């Protein structure tokens, strides 16, 4: 091998090393940005959930609460509609694999807990009668309500 062959080989190795380092750095940056995006997404949905939750009466989770007989019925139902619309968005993201499985598991368990409460079951029955989310989601929510029965 001649001197120029060694120089060419050295230059090729240096170029491949630089490309390799660049690829690794790019992969690390993309992964970091993806984690940052997931965290922001989670925070946005959590904020929306908490805004809805704060609008419910204090006794929303009590078995004795019957939303239809509550003086704030219209307000409660408006918040319930927002809650189930949020659930639909979360479910939709999960169905299209746009949501990390750990986040979906957390949100799913929250839906299960909510649908174990009479006020949420009653509200869902009313909302399901006059709103269309699509059969798959409606059946999914129905199944969560049956689980908690």
ABEGO torsion letter per residue (X at the ends): XBAAAAAAAAAAAAAAAAAAAAAAAAAAAAAAAAAAAAAAAAAAAAAAAAAAAAABBAAAABAABBAAABAAAAAAAAAAAAAAAAAAAAAAAAAAGABBAAAAAAAAAAAAAAAABAAAAAAAAAAAAABBAEAAAAAAAAAAAAAAX
